[in-house]
Amino acid sequence: MADERIIRAHAGIGPRVTGLALVADDYFSARYDLDRIAGVFSRPQHKLHGQSYVGKVLVLRGAKGGVATAWMLRNMAAEGKAPLALLLNIANPIMVQGAAFADLPFMDRFEVDITAAIRSGETVTVDPENGRVIVH
């Protein structure tokens, strides 16, 4: 299609999914930024404060936090309170491990600033196996 854009990444894991993007030029911690029961960003200083991340393709600047993220992401997925996928400009090994543990599609190290290339509400296809995100 003529209006599709392809954004390439250097790394990705998980299955191919399509969904609505939720984007912010901010960092992400499953432990400190989320109300995992309500399924919303709960830290008042976060740019997505009050918004639901459940079933959305989260597009954020980078990862923060530590080991707790791995089991938190898995628990969120098991309870049906996880994002559909996670796209970060910069991730740490713990975030990648957590996404794999939760079977959550994940990509990072894009050729462009992913938070500037996608807008909230756009439909995106996350294709980790081929290292690309398609914006519809």
Residue frames as a rotation matrix with the C-alpha (Angstrom) as fourth column:
MET 1
0.567 0.823 0.000 0.00
0.823 -0.567 0.000 0.00
0.000 0.000 -1.000 0.00
ALA 2
0.125 -0.538 0.834 1.19
0.491 -0.697 -0.523 3.51
0.862 0.475 0.178 -0.81
ASP 3
0.459 0.091 0.884 0.53
-0.494 -0.801 0.339 4.97
0.739 -0.592 -0.323 2.64
GLU 4
0.947 -0.172 -0.271 2.42
0.316 0.649 0.692 2.30
0.057 -0.741 0.669 4.59
ARG 5
0.409 -0.880 0.240 5.77
-0.790 -0.473 -0.389 3.12
0.456 -0.031 -0.889 6.16
ILE 6
0.753 -0.270 -0.600 8.35
0.389 0.918 0.075 0.54
0.531 -0.290 0.796 7.14
ILE 7
0.520 -0.609 0.598 10.64
-0.819 -0.555 0.147 1.16
0.242 -0.567 -0.788 10.10
ARG 8
0.433 -0.455 -0.778 13.58
0.047 0.873 -0.485 -1.19
0.900 0.173 0.399 10.55
ALA 9
0.760 -0.211 0.615 15.05
-0.644 -0.124 0.754 -2.43
-0.082 -0.970 -0.230 13.83
HIS 10
-0.179 -0.927 -0.328 18.26
-0.842 0.317 -0.436 -4.25
0.508 0.199 -0.838 14.68
ALA 11
-0.977 -0.180 -0.116 16.69
-0.090 0.836 -0.541 -6.71
0.194 -0.518 -0.833 17.10
GLY 12
-0.152 0.969 0.193 13.37
-0.955 -0.195 0.225 -8.34
0.256 -0.150 0.955 17.83
ILE 13
-0.999 -0.048 -0.007 11.71
-0.044 0.956 -0.291 -11.33
0.021 -0.291 -0.957 19.46
GLY 14
-0.504 0.853 0.138 8.23
-0.042 0.136 -0.990 -12.81
-0.863 -0.505 -0.032 19.56
PRO 15
-0.246 0.529 0.812 5.32
0.872 0.487 -0.053 -13.28
-0.423 0.695 -0.581 17.20
ARG 16
-0.913 0.050 0.405 4.01
0.228 -0.760 0.608 -10.87
0.339 0.648 0.682 14.58
VAL 17
-0.224 0.863 -0.453 1.08
0.873 -0.030 -0.487 -8.76
-0.434 -0.504 -0.747 15.83
THR 18
-0.613 0.136 0.778 -1.02
0.408 -0.789 0.460 -5.81
0.677 0.599 0.428 14.63
GLY 19
0.144 0.688 -0.711 -2.60
0.989 -0.110 0.095 -3.20
-0.013 -0.717 -0.697 16.88
LEU 20
0.793 0.216 0.570 -2.95
0.248 -0.969 0.022 0.44
0.557 0.124 -0.821 17.89
ALA 21
-0.252 -0.965 -0.074 0.15
0.633 -0.106 -0.767 2.32
0.732 -0.240 0.638 19.01
LEU 22
0.940 0.296 -0.172 0.45
0.322 -0.596 0.735 4.17
0.115 -0.746 -0.656 22.32
VAL 23
0.194 -0.923 0.332 3.49
0.740 -0.084 -0.668 6.46
0.644 0.375 0.667 22.03
ALA 24
1.000 0.008 -0.021 5.49
0.019 -0.812 0.583 8.72
-0.013 -0.584 -0.812 24.35
ASP 25
0.222 -0.966 0.131 9.00
-0.031 -0.141 -0.990 10.12
0.975 0.215 -0.062 24.43
ASP 26
0.369 -0.034 0.929 9.49
-0.922 -0.140 0.361 8.65
0.118 -0.990 -0.083 27.90
TYR 27
-0.698 -0.665 -0.267 11.05
-0.586 0.744 -0.320 5.62
0.411 -0.067 -0.909 29.57
PHE 28
0.364 0.878 -0.309 9.31
-0.614 0.476 0.629 2.46
0.700 -0.039 0.713 30.78
SER 29
-0.864 -0.475 0.165 9.40
-0.442 0.561 -0.700 0.45
0.240 -0.678 -0.695 33.97
ALA 30
-0.166 0.822 -0.544 6.81
0.097 0.563 0.821 -2.26
0.981 0.084 -0.173 34.59
ARG 31
-0.302 -0.020 -0.953 7.45
0.902 0.319 -0.292 -1.85
0.310 -0.948 -0.078 38.31
TYR 32
-0.662 -0.138 -0.737 7.34
0.558 -0.747 -0.361 1.92
-0.500 -0.650 0.572 38.80
ASP 33
-0.945 0.213 -0.247 5.18
-0.315 -0.791 0.524 3.31
-0.084 0.574 0.815 35.96
LEU 34
-0.534 0.737 -0.415 2.16
-0.247 0.333 0.910 0.99
0.808 0.589 0.004 35.91
ASP 35
-0.252 0.601 0.758 -0.90
-0.829 0.270 -0.490 0.07
-0.499 -0.752 0.430 37.89
ARG 36
-0.893 -0.254 -0.372 -0.81
-0.427 0.739 0.521 -3.54
0.143 0.624 -0.768 36.72
ILE 37
-0.650 0.747 0.141 -4.26
0.501 0.561 -0.659 -4.32
-0.571 -0.358 -0.739 38.17
ALA 38
0.266 0.775 -0.573 -6.07
0.023 -0.599 -0.800 -1.40
-0.964 0.200 -0.177 36.49
GLY 39
0.176 -0.274 0.945 -3.92
0.911 0.410 -0.051 -1.66
-0.373 0.870 0.322 33.35
VAL 40
0.894 0.140 0.426 -2.93
0.307 -0.883 -0.355 2.02
0.326 0.448 -0.832 33.23
PHE 41
-0.269 -0.943 0.198 0.15
0.523 -0.316 -0.792 4.19
0.809 -0.109 0.578 33.57
SER 42
0.632 0.612 -0.475 0.00
0.677 -0.137 0.723 5.34
0.377 -0.779 -0.501 37.18
ARG 43
-0.243 -0.750 -0.615 3.13
0.898 -0.414 0.149 7.40
-0.367 -0.516 0.774 37.84
PRO 44
0.617 0.652 -0.441 1.92
0.480 -0.756 -0.446 11.02
-0.624 0.063 -0.779 37.68
GLN 45
0.101 -0.671 -0.735 5.13
-0.422 -0.698 0.579 12.23
-0.901 0.251 -0.354 36.01
HIS 46
-0.584 -0.319 0.747 4.90
0.446 0.642 0.623 9.72
-0.678 0.697 -0.233 33.13
LYS 47
-0.837 0.190 -0.513 3.79
-0.478 -0.710 0.517 11.21
-0.266 0.678 0.685 29.82
LEU 48
-0.578 0.660 -0.480 1.17
-0.136 0.503 0.854 8.46
0.805 0.559 -0.201 29.46
HIS 49
-0.984 0.166 0.061 -0.24
-0.047 0.086 -0.995 8.90
-0.170 -0.982 -0.077 32.98
GLY 50
-0.313 0.947 0.073 -3.82
-0.503 -0.100 -0.858 7.63
-0.805 -0.306 0.508 33.23
GLN 51
0.119 0.337 -0.934 -3.81
-0.989 0.127 -0.081 5.90
0.091 0.933 0.348 29.83
SER 52
0.677 0.198 0.709 -4.44
-0.322 0.946 0.044 2.19
-0.662 -0.258 0.704 29.36
TYR 53
-0.286 -0.843 -0.456 -1.59
-0.912 0.094 0.398 0.16
-0.293 0.529 -0.796 27.91
VAL 54
-0.261 0.219 0.940 -3.53
-0.102 0.962 -0.252 -3.13
-0.960 -0.161 -0.229 27.76
GLY 55
0.347 0.392 0.852 -3.61
0.670 0.533 -0.517 -4.56
-0.657 0.750 -0.078 24.24
LYS 56
0.949 -0.076 -0.307 -1.66
-0.232 -0.826 -0.514 -1.60
-0.215 0.559 -0.801 22.81
VAL 57
0.435 -0.886 0.163 1.67
0.789 0.288 -0.542 -1.54
0.433 0.364 0.824 21.02
LEU 58
0.830 -0.192 -0.523 3.74
0.267 -0.688 0.675 0.50
-0.489 -0.700 -0.520 23.50
VAL 59
0.396 -0.704 0.590 6.27
0.696 -0.189 -0.693 2.75
0.599 0.685 0.415 21.78
LEU 60
0.981 -0.067 -0.182 8.69
0.105 -0.605 0.789 4.38
-0.163 -0.793 -0.587 24.23
ARG 61
0.589 -0.808 -0.036 12.17
-0.756 -0.534 -0.378 5.86
0.286 0.250 -0.925 24.44
GLY 62
-0.312 -0.808 -0.500 13.77
-0.432 0.589 -0.683 3.15
0.846 0.003 -0.533 26.54
ALA 63
0.459 0.388 -0.799 13.81
0.392 0.719 0.574 0.76
0.797 -0.577 0.178 29.45
LYS 64
-0.310 -0.546 0.778 14.47
-0.693 -0.431 -0.578 1.52
0.651 -0.719 -0.244 33.08
GLY 65
0.567 0.523 0.636 14.32
-0.822 0.403 0.401 -0.66
-0.046 -0.751 0.659 36.10
GLY 66
-0.483 -0.859 0.171 15.65
-0.872 0.490 0.001 -4.05
-0.084 -0.149 -0.985 36.99
VAL 67
-0.982 -0.136 -0.127 15.01
-0.151 0.982 0.111 -7.72
0.110 0.128 -0.986 37.52
ALA 68
-0.535 0.836 0.122 11.41
0.063 0.183 -0.981 -7.37
-0.843 -0.517 -0.151 38.73
THR 69
-0.188 0.460 -0.868 10.37
-0.879 -0.473 -0.061 -6.38
-0.439 0.751 0.493 35.19
ALA 70
-0.810 -0.176 -0.560 10.83
-0.477 0.753 0.453 -9.94
0.342 0.634 -0.694 33.88
TRP 71
-0.834 0.521 -0.183 8.33
0.550 0.756 -0.356 -11.56
-0.048 -0.398 -0.916 36.22
MET 72
-0.404 0.712 -0.574 6.00
-0.056 -0.646 -0.762 -8.54
-0.913 -0.276 0.301 36.13
LEU 73
-0.455 0.211 -0.865 5.69
-0.881 -0.247 0.403 -8.71
-0.129 0.946 0.298 32.34
ARG 74
-0.876 0.107 -0.470 4.98
-0.040 0.956 0.292 -12.44
0.480 0.275 -0.833 32.54
ASN 75
-0.704 0.639 -0.310 2.36
0.535 0.190 -0.823 -11.92
-0.467 -0.745 -0.475 35.24
MET 76
-0.385 0.549 -0.742 0.72
-0.509 -0.797 -0.325 -9.13
-0.770 0.253 0.586 33.23
ALA 77
-0.618 0.111 -0.778 0.50
-0.724 0.305 0.619 -11.43
0.306 0.946 -0.109 30.19
ALA 78
-0.898 0.247 -0.364 -0.92
0.323 0.932 -0.165 -14.30
0.299 -0.266 -0.917 32.26
GLU 79
-0.505 0.717 -0.480 -3.62
0.511 -0.200 -0.836 -11.99
-0.695 -0.668 -0.266 33.69
GLY 80
0.078 0.539 0.839 -4.55
0.992 -0.124 -0.012 -10.45
0.098 0.833 -0.544 30.32
LYS 81
0.862 0.197 -0.466 -3.18
0.329 -0.918 0.222 -7.04
-0.385 -0.345 -0.856 31.41
ALA 82
-0.135 -0.990 0.034 -0.16
0.557 -0.047 0.829 -6.79
-0.820 0.131 0.558 29.11
PRO 83
0.028 0.057 -0.998 0.59
-0.705 -0.707 -0.060 -4.56
-0.709 0.705 0.020 26.18
LEU 84
0.944 0.321 0.073 0.26
-0.152 0.623 -0.767 -6.22
-0.291 0.713 0.637 22.77
ALA 85
0.467 -0.862 0.199 3.92
0.780 0.295 -0.552 -5.47
0.417 0.413 0.810 21.98
LEU 86
0.719 -0.351 -0.600 6.78
0.251 -0.674 0.695 -3.29
-0.648 -0.650 -0.397 23.21
LEU 87
0.502 -0.568 0.652 8.93
0.716 -0.150 -0.682 -1.08
0.485 0.809 0.331 20.95
LEU 88
0.781 -0.320 -0.536 11.85
0.272 -0.599 0.753 0.79
-0.562 -0.734 -0.381 22.53
ASN 89
0.777 -0.619 -0.111 14.67
-0.484 -0.476 -0.734 2.87
0.402 0.625 -0.670 21.11
ILE 90
-0.362 -0.932 -0.012 16.99
-0.583 0.236 -0.777 1.48
0.727 -0.274 -0.629 23.78
ALA 91
0.794 0.602 -0.088 16.44
-0.331 0.548 0.768 -1.57
0.511 -0.580 0.634 25.97
ASN 92
-0.166 -0.816 0.554 18.42
-0.985 0.164 -0.054 -3.31
-0.047 -0.554 -0.831 28.65
PRO 93
-0.760 -0.191 -0.621 18.95
-0.340 0.931 0.131 -7.09
0.553 0.310 -0.773 28.81
ILE 94
-0.877 0.475 0.076 16.40
0.112 0.355 -0.928 -7.40
-0.468 -0.805 -0.365 31.63
MET 95
-0.118 0.874 -0.472 13.63
-0.672 -0.420 -0.609 -5.88
-0.731 0.245 0.637 29.50
VAL 96
-0.219 -0.029 -0.975 14.45
-0.891 0.414 0.188 -8.24
0.399 0.910 -0.117 26.62
GLN 97
-0.950 -0.163 -0.265 14.50
-0.039 0.907 -0.420 -11.19
0.309 -0.389 -0.868 29.01
GLY 98
-0.654 0.756 0.013 11.16
-0.117 -0.085 -0.989 -10.11
-0.747 -0.649 0.144 30.50
ALA 99
0.004 0.644 -0.765 9.54
-0.947 -0.244 -0.210 -9.79
-0.322 0.725 0.609 27.07
ALA 100
-0.485 -0.243 -0.840 10.79
-0.593 0.798 0.111 -13.26
0.643 0.552 -0.531 26.10
PHE 101
-0.995 0.093 -0.017 9.59
0.070 0.602 -0.795 -14.71
-0.064 -0.793 -0.606 29.41
ALA 102
-0.360 0.914 -0.187 6.13
-0.216 -0.277 -0.936 -13.18
-0.908 -0.297 0.297 28.80
ASP 103
-0.409 0.125 0.904 6.07
0.824 0.477 0.307 -14.16
-0.392 0.870 -0.298 25.09
LEU 104
0.557 0.525 -0.643 5.59
0.295 -0.849 -0.438 -10.46
-0.776 0.054 -0.628 24.36
PRO 105
0.501 -0.396 0.770 6.64
0.817 -0.076 -0.571 -9.20
0.284 0.915 0.285 20.91
PHE 106
0.660 -0.417 -0.625 9.57
0.219 -0.689 0.691 -6.84
-0.718 -0.593 -0.364 21.44
MET 107
0.455 -0.591 0.666 11.88
0.806 -0.043 -0.590 -4.77
0.377 0.805 0.457 19.25
ASP 108
0.716 -0.277 -0.640 14.60
0.195 -0.802 0.565 -2.21
-0.670 -0.530 -0.520 19.88
ARG 109
-0.299 -0.929 -0.217 17.53
0.172 -0.276 0.946 -0.37
-0.939 0.246 0.242 18.29
PHE 110
0.629 0.635 0.448 15.60
0.609 -0.046 -0.792 1.18
-0.482 0.771 -0.416 15.43
GLU 111
-0.265 -0.729 0.631 17.23
0.961 -0.252 0.113 3.07
0.076 0.636 0.768 12.56
VAL 112
-0.329 0.245 0.912 15.18
0.030 -0.963 0.269 6.15
0.944 0.116 0.309 13.55
ASP 113
-0.937 0.161 0.309 13.75
-0.337 -0.196 -0.921 7.52
-0.088 -0.967 0.238 16.79
ILE 114
-0.738 0.663 -0.122 10.74
0.549 0.696 0.463 5.20
0.392 0.275 -0.878 17.07
THR 115
-0.248 0.668 -0.702 8.87
0.781 -0.291 -0.553 7.66
-0.573 -0.685 -0.449 19.32
ALA 116
-0.388 0.076 -0.918 9.02
-0.354 -0.932 0.073 10.29
-0.851 0.354 0.389 16.55
ALA 117
-0.936 -0.090 -0.339 8.24
-0.350 0.290 0.891 7.89
0.018 0.953 -0.303 13.69
ILE 118
-0.517 0.801 -0.303 4.91
0.605 0.592 0.532 6.60
0.605 0.092 -0.791 15.07
ARG 119
-0.663 0.396 0.636 1.97
-0.584 -0.805 -0.107 8.53
0.469 -0.442 0.765 16.53
SER 120
-0.816 0.474 0.331 -0.48
-0.058 0.502 -0.863 7.31
-0.575 -0.723 -0.382 19.16
GLY 121
0.153 0.985 -0.076 -3.55
-0.384 -0.011 -0.923 5.82
-0.911 0.171 0.376 17.53
GLU 122
-0.009 -0.204 -0.979 -1.80
-0.995 0.098 -0.011 4.66
0.098 0.974 -0.204 14.37
THR 123
0.903 0.269 0.333 -2.20
-0.284 0.959 -0.005 1.00
-0.321 -0.091 0.943 13.45
VAL 124
0.016 -0.964 -0.266 1.14
-1.000 -0.011 -0.020 -0.82
0.016 0.266 -0.964 13.36
THR 125
0.945 0.089 -0.316 2.25
-0.109 0.993 -0.047 -4.33
0.309 0.079 0.948 12.52
VAL 126
0.286 -0.853 0.436 5.17
-0.890 -0.067 0.452 -5.51
-0.356 -0.517 -0.778 14.65
ASP 127
0.940 -0.034 -0.340 7.21
-0.172 0.813 -0.556 -8.09
0.295 0.581 0.759 12.71
PRO 128
0.588 -0.743 0.319 10.16
-0.597 -0.133 0.791 -9.06
-0.545 -0.655 -0.522 14.95
GLU 129
0.458 -0.414 0.787 11.32
0.437 0.875 0.206 -11.97
-0.774 0.250 0.582 12.79
ASN 130
0.379 -0.267 0.886 11.93
0.896 -0.134 -0.423 -9.64
0.232 0.954 0.188 9.84
GLY 131
-0.443 -0.655 -0.612 13.13
0.827 -0.562 0.004 -6.70
-0.347 -0.504 0.791 11.95
ARG 132
-0.876 0.146 0.460 10.45
0.161 -0.809 0.565 -4.26
0.455 0.569 0.685 10.87
VAL 133
-0.428 0.812 -0.397 7.44
0.432 -0.202 -0.879 -2.29
-0.794 -0.548 -0.265 11.99
ILE 134
-0.704 0.306 0.641 4.83
0.597 -0.235 0.767 -1.45
0.386 0.922 -0.017 9.38
VAL 135
-0.682 0.505 -0.529 2.79
0.075 -0.671 -0.737 1.71
-0.728 -0.543 0.420 10.02
HIS 136
-0.472 0.606 0.640 -0.58
0.881 0.341 0.327 1.53
-0.020 0.719 -0.695 8.25
